[in-house]
Amino acid sequence: MEILLWLAPAALVTVIAMVGIAWWGREGRGEVDRDTAARRLGEALAREQRSRPGYAVPPKAPEHSSGVALRPSRSRPVAVPGETEEAAAAPARTDRPAAPDRRAS
């Protein structure tokens, strides 16, 4: 507790400054009578509303998820007419290496 006693003067000065500024700002507002406030409100409501610009990007359509995670389908080999049967029987090459067989234990 004694270690924190050096903070007490700074905390006290801060609280006093906060109360003083709050009180000073309170007096600077200025009062408006009800008739003037009602007239200003009526003028503001009667004014034509300015159209505000929309968003820069059109809204996206929401994706309806089924709740099931699906991997993208892999491309399947397609036989090209005019190929020999040996070339068509060869497995299609993929850009990524084959992943090792992973199993949860």
PyMOL commands that set and color helices and strands:
alter all, ss='L'
color gray80, all
select helices_A, chain A and resi 2-27+34-46+85-89
alter helices_A, ss='H'
color red, helices_A
deselect
rebuild
show_as cartoon
